[in-house]
């Protein structure tokens, strides 16, 4: 009896926390920060496709770019808060149907995708914090994902854990591609409040989500291969996937299309900071 009361009280407190105004504000800031992040990835990938740059920018490069612009230090602090908010939103969505009984049950694959999203954006907090504290030079920790794989491959069950990360990334990417192809309207957008035409938002979201899903799928494949062979050099981060695609026949065109998709995904994410559905919305 006491245990049931404790569980009920914990659930009520968690629901109040998820529905609080400051959590909603941090999530909206997170959507905007994510939009800037993916837009910049797209811009740098586009310069790779055009031959302006010989390599694309990784996560660390994106944060360093922000750090070096005017008021970059304070912008990066806001960016850090936004990423933390969006990471929290990933974890909330993973258990949203438990917190809000009126929600329909979340499919397992979708739940894993939200959990992966929360973990992924939480992992971005460390390089941002490091740049704020230490201001590393360009090129420092160039292969951050590979550094993680090196650590995993030297700990017990780390190889298996890396394989699980790869599988999760692969199926998360597949789910995003499926969602882009089959879902007519995104469940994340409050179309009743949006002033933008529905068909424009739907088109932008479909192209952007598909582009990101394809890259995540490829990252997952490389992570699984790295795990099977216990070879961290086989893993590839987002920028390295773009660089690999650039070397294919018509690679520049492929990278250009995907870079455009990433920029559109960034725009879509920024619109969600205004018209996105949040946990304190009863009709969400």
PLY file of the C-alpha trace (Angstrom):
ply
format ascii 1.0
element vertex 284
property float x
property float y
property float z
element edge 283
property int vertex1
property int vertex2
end_header
0.00 0.00 0.00
2.76 2.40 0.94
4.66 1.39 -2.18
1.62 2.17 -4.39
1.15 5.57 -2.75
4.84 6.35 -3.27
4.63 5.37 -6.96
1.47 7.46 -7.43
3.01 10.49 -5.71
6.22 10.12 -7.73
4.21 9.99 -10.96
2.22 13.11 -9.99
5.42 15.01 -9.16
7.02 13.89 -12.44
3.95 15.04 -14.36
4.02 18.45 -12.66
7.73 18.75 -13.43
7.21 17.84 -17.11
4.32 20.31 -17.38
6.08 23.23 -15.68
6.50 26.49 -17.57
10.29 26.57 -17.18
10.60 23.07 -18.68
8.42 24.21 -21.59
10.64 27.28 -22.08
13.82 25.17 -22.03
12.32 22.77 -24.60
11.44 25.65 -26.93
14.96 27.00 -26.57
16.17 23.45 -27.25
14.23 23.26 -30.50
15.78 26.55 -31.60
19.30 25.44 -30.60
18.85 22.15 -32.46
17.72 24.13 -35.49
20.86 26.27 -35.46
23.02 23.18 -34.95
21.63 21.27 -37.94
21.51 24.35 -40.14
25.22 24.93 -39.55
26.01 21.27 -40.26
24.13 21.67 -43.53
25.95 24.88 -44.43
29.39 23.37 -43.81
28.44 20.18 -45.70
27.30 22.38 -48.59
30.74 24.03 -48.72
32.22 20.51 -48.89
29.96 19.65 -51.84
30.97 22.83 -53.66
34.65 22.14 -53.08
35.13 25.27 -50.97
36.27 23.13 -48.02
38.13 19.81 -48.16
36.39 18.48 -45.07
33.04 18.99 -43.40
32.60 20.35 -39.89
32.06 18.01 -36.95
30.21 18.84 -33.73
33.24 20.43 -32.12
33.82 22.65 -35.15
30.22 23.87 -35.03
30.54 24.87 -31.37
33.92 26.51 -31.97
32.40 28.50 -34.84
29.68 29.80 -32.51
32.26 30.52 -29.79
34.33 32.73 -32.12
31.51 34.95 -33.37
30.49 38.24 -31.70
29.18 37.52 -28.17
29.88 33.88 -28.95
30.62 32.97 -25.33
27.17 34.05 -24.14
25.46 32.60 -27.19
27.15 29.28 -26.45
25.89 29.39 -22.86
22.34 29.86 -24.17
23.05 27.06 -26.64
24.14 24.82 -23.74
20.88 25.48 -21.89
18.92 24.78 -25.06
20.64 21.46 -25.70
20.02 20.44 -22.08
16.35 21.32 -22.53
16.03 19.33 -25.72
17.82 16.35 -24.15
15.29 16.49 -21.32
12.48 16.60 -23.89
13.78 13.37 -25.41
13.56 11.60 -22.06
10.11 13.08 -21.32
8.74 11.90 -24.68
10.14 8.42 -24.06
7.78 8.07 -21.05
5.13 10.62 -22.04
2.31 8.06 -22.24
3.05 7.08 -18.62
2.99 10.68 -17.38
-0.06 11.67 -19.43
-2.60 8.78 -19.53
-4.64 10.53 -22.27
-1.73 9.91 -24.65
-1.89 6.86 -26.87
0.79 4.21 -26.13
4.15 4.91 -27.77
5.53 2.14 -30.04
8.76 0.58 -28.77
10.82 1.75 -31.77
9.59 5.31 -31.33
10.31 5.15 -27.58
13.87 3.98 -28.26
14.27 6.81 -30.74
13.27 9.38 -28.11
15.63 7.79 -25.60
18.46 7.83 -28.14
17.68 11.49 -28.88
17.90 12.36 -25.20
21.24 10.58 -24.83
22.64 12.05 -28.06
21.91 15.67 -27.16
23.08 15.09 -23.59
26.41 13.93 -25.06
26.72 17.26 -26.90
26.76 19.11 -23.59
30.30 17.92 -22.82
32.11 19.46 -25.84
30.13 22.70 -25.41
31.07 22.88 -21.74
34.70 22.08 -22.57
34.84 24.91 -25.11
33.34 27.33 -22.60
35.94 26.35 -19.99
39.09 25.54 -21.96
38.55 27.09 -25.42
40.32 24.27 -27.34
41.85 25.02 -30.71
40.30 23.93 -34.00
40.84 20.25 -34.58
40.88 19.32 -30.90
38.92 16.14 -30.32
38.33 16.01 -34.07
36.87 12.51 -33.97
34.72 12.71 -30.83
32.60 9.68 -31.72
35.74 7.65 -32.43
37.15 8.68 -29.05
34.01 7.31 -27.41
34.36 4.05 -29.35
38.01 3.73 -28.27
36.95 3.98 -24.63
34.12 1.48 -25.11
36.33 -1.07 -26.85
38.69 -1.11 -23.86
36.11 -1.79 -21.16
34.18 -5.00 -20.32
31.14 -5.45 -22.57
32.06 -2.19 -24.31
32.08 -3.89 -27.71
28.51 -5.07 -27.13
27.48 -1.64 -25.91
28.94 -0.05 -29.05
26.98 -2.54 -31.16
23.78 -1.60 -29.29
24.49 2.09 -29.99
24.92 1.25 -33.66
21.68 -0.76 -33.79
19.79 2.02 -32.00
21.16 4.67 -34.37
20.36 2.49 -37.40
16.76 1.80 -36.44
16.23 5.39 -35.27
17.35 6.51 -38.71
15.08 3.94 -40.39
12.16 5.14 -38.28
12.81 8.74 -39.32
12.93 7.77 -43.00
9.67 5.81 -42.60
8.11 8.75 -40.80
9.18 11.15 -43.57
7.73 8.90 -46.28
4.48 7.75 -44.64
3.34 10.26 -42.01
1.24 13.02 -43.55
1.44 15.47 -40.64
4.04 15.67 -37.90
2.65 15.04 -34.42
5.18 17.56 -33.09
3.53 20.59 -34.74
0.48 22.46 -33.49
-0.95 23.25 -36.92
-3.88 25.18 -35.42
-1.53 27.87 -34.10
0.91 27.92 -37.01
0.72 30.87 -39.41
2.77 29.04 -42.03
0.89 27.00 -44.69
0.53 23.38 -43.58
1.84 21.94 -46.84
5.04 24.00 -46.57
5.73 22.80 -43.03
4.98 19.21 -44.03
7.31 19.36 -47.06
10.14 20.94 -45.05
9.77 18.40 -42.24
9.67 15.42 -44.62
12.81 16.40 -46.52
14.71 17.35 -43.37
13.72 14.28 -41.35
14.56 11.96 -44.26
18.02 13.52 -44.69
18.84 13.21 -41.01
17.45 9.68 -40.91
19.70 8.59 -43.78
22.81 9.96 -42.06
21.86 8.38 -38.71
21.31 5.05 -40.47
24.78 5.19 -42.00
26.35 6.18 -38.67
24.66 3.16 -37.11
26.03 0.83 -39.80
29.58 2.11 -39.29
29.21 1.77 -35.50
28.07 -1.85 -35.84
30.98 -2.63 -38.19
33.42 -1.01 -35.75
31.97 -3.13 -32.96
32.12 -6.41 -34.91
35.76 -5.87 -35.89
36.67 -4.14 -32.58
38.24 -1.41 -34.71
37.48 2.20 -33.76
38.94 3.47 -37.06
35.89 2.05 -38.88
33.42 4.33 -37.08
32.33 7.57 -38.72
30.75 10.73 -37.35
28.34 12.95 -39.30
31.08 14.95 -41.00
32.96 11.78 -42.00
29.79 10.29 -43.49
29.44 13.40 -45.65
33.09 13.10 -46.67
32.63 9.41 -47.58
29.57 10.23 -49.68
31.55 12.97 -51.43
33.91 10.30 -52.81
31.09 8.36 -54.48
30.04 8.84 -58.12
27.89 11.99 -58.18
29.02 12.42 -54.58
28.97 16.21 -54.70
25.34 16.16 -55.80
24.41 13.64 -53.07
26.11 15.70 -50.37
24.50 18.88 -51.71
21.02 17.33 -51.50
21.60 15.98 -47.99
23.14 19.29 -46.87
20.02 21.06 -48.12
17.96 18.53 -46.19
19.89 19.29 -43.00
19.33 23.02 -43.48
15.60 22.42 -44.00
15.55 20.24 -40.88
17.16 23.13 -39.00
14.44 25.50 -40.24
11.76 22.97 -39.30
13.24 22.61 -35.81
13.27 26.39 -35.34
9.57 26.54 -36.29
8.91 23.97 -33.55
10.35 26.42 -31.02
7.25 28.53 -31.79
4.54 26.06 -32.86
5.77 22.79 -31.35
3.55 20.75 -29.05
4.77 20.56 -25.46
3.90 18.40 -22.42
1.88 21.19 -20.76
-0.47 21.22 -23.75
-3.47 19.10 -22.83
-4.23 18.43 -26.49
-0.69 17.42 -27.26
0 1
1 2
2 3
3 4
4 5
5 6
6 7
7 8
8 9
9 10
10 11
11 12
12 13
13 14
14 15
15 16
16 17
17 18
18 19
19 20
20 21
21 22
22 23
23 24
24 25
25 26
26 27
27 28
28 29
29 30
30 31
31 32
32 33
33 34
34 35
35 36
36 37
37 38
38 39
39 40
40 41
41 42
42 43
43 44
44 45
45 46
46 47
47 48
48 49
49 50
50 51
51 52
52 53
53 54
54 55
55 56
56 57
57 58
58 59
59 60
60 61
61 62
62 63
63 64
64 65
65 66
66 67
67 68
68 69
69 70
70 71
71 72
72 73
73 74
74 75
75 76
76 77
77 78
78 79
79 80
80 81
81 82
82 83
83 84
84 85
85 86
86 87
87 88
88 89
89 90
90 91
91 92
92 93
93 94
94 95
95 96
96 97
97 98
98 99
99 100
100 101
101 102
102 103
103 104
104 105
105 106
106 107
107 108
108 109
109 110
110 111
111 112
112 113
113 114
114 115
115 116
116 117
117 118
118 119
119 120
120 121
121 122
122 123
123 124
124 125
125 126
126 127
127 128
128 129
129 130
130 131
131 132
132 133
133 134
134 135
135 136
136 137
137 138
138 139
139 140
140 141
141 142
142 143
143 144
144 145
145 146
146 147
147 148
148 149
149 150
150 151
151 152
152 153
153 154
154 155
155 156
156 157
157 158
158 159
159 160
160 161
161 162
162 163
163 164
164 165
165 166
166 167
167 168
168 169
169 170
170 171
171 172
172 173
173 174
174 175
175 176
176 177
177 178
178 179
179 180
180 181
181 182
182 183
183 184
184 185
185 186
186 187
187 188
188 189
189 190
190 191
191 192
192 193
193 194
194 195
195 196
196 197
197 198
198 199
199 200
200 201
201 202
202 203
203 204
204 205
205 206
206 207
207 208
208 209
209 210
210 211
211 212
212 213
213 214
214 215
215 216
216 217
217 218
218 219
219 220
220 221
221 222
222 223
223 224
224 225
225 226
226 227
227 228
228 229
229 230
230 231
231 232
232 233
233 234
234 235
235 236
236 237
237 238
238 239
239 240
240 241
241 242
242 243
243 244
244 245
245 246
246 247
247 248
248 249
249 250
250 251
251 252
252 253
253 254
254 255
255 256
256 257
257 258
258 259
259 260
260 261
261 262
262 263
263 264
264 265
265 266
266 267
267 268
268 269
269 270
270 271
271 272
272 273
273 274
274 275
275 276
276 277
277 278
278 279
279 280
280 281
281 282
282 283
